[in-house]
């Protein structure tokens, strides 16, 4: 099930419902002696032939495979929980543990998508979407957000649908081709029409994305209108001092962008 190397603890948690440390140690030593697995410092990976054999065995034992899959998903749901409240704007934070497990986590999320496990996908997405942007995994952001938007709509989960729409548009805007900007505009407009399902804080971010979008489209009058609307929303929002100042800084920056593109350099 694992695309890249994993720790002994991860293997034990997925392989057994109630893992015995002695059994695990003896099994790993035996497999290494047979050259069926390789050890890389404190992590283990399968040889290619071992992987093919394991897949064949799983195919003939569907019930056991299902149990493994469930423990596999559960482990990465628990693993990703530590990133749930991380502020992805804090660039100095370490993402080493996530980077090491990235290929395995990616495989889990894609499998959940293939199996239409909406609840698991939305949970994983909410925890790692910031990391996807920071590391530039924009193809994954676009592919996964497209699936999540449609799945959330089918489930009637408008909170998640709007988040995924805004996230997808946020990525498209920063890619800046006309086609991508036009798709972002459609998504943001749809999200705005459904904004009553979300918080005022979310609406602030949505309005900010509208400002940024119209700046990139050189539609400066519309950008100014959205910026004015965002400033009105900011007065209504009950933000703490730090969040309020962050919003004000963003407003000043994009007001400056509008003046600059209009040629009003004194402003």
Buried (B, 14 or more C-beta within 10 A) or exposed (E): BBBBBBBBEBBBBBBBEEBEEEEBEEBBEEBEEEEBBBBEEEBBBBBEEBBEEEEEEBEEEEEEBEBBBEBBBBBBBEBBEEBEEBEBEEEEEEBEEBEBBBEBBBBBBBBBBEEEBBEBBBBBBBBBBBBBBEBEBBEBBBBBBEBBBEBBBEEEBBBBBBBBBBBBBBBBBBEEEEEBBEBBBEBBBBBBEBBEEBEEBBBBBBBBBBBBBBBBBEBBEBBBBBBBBBBEBBEEBEBEEEBBEEBEEBBEEBBEBBBEEEEEEEE
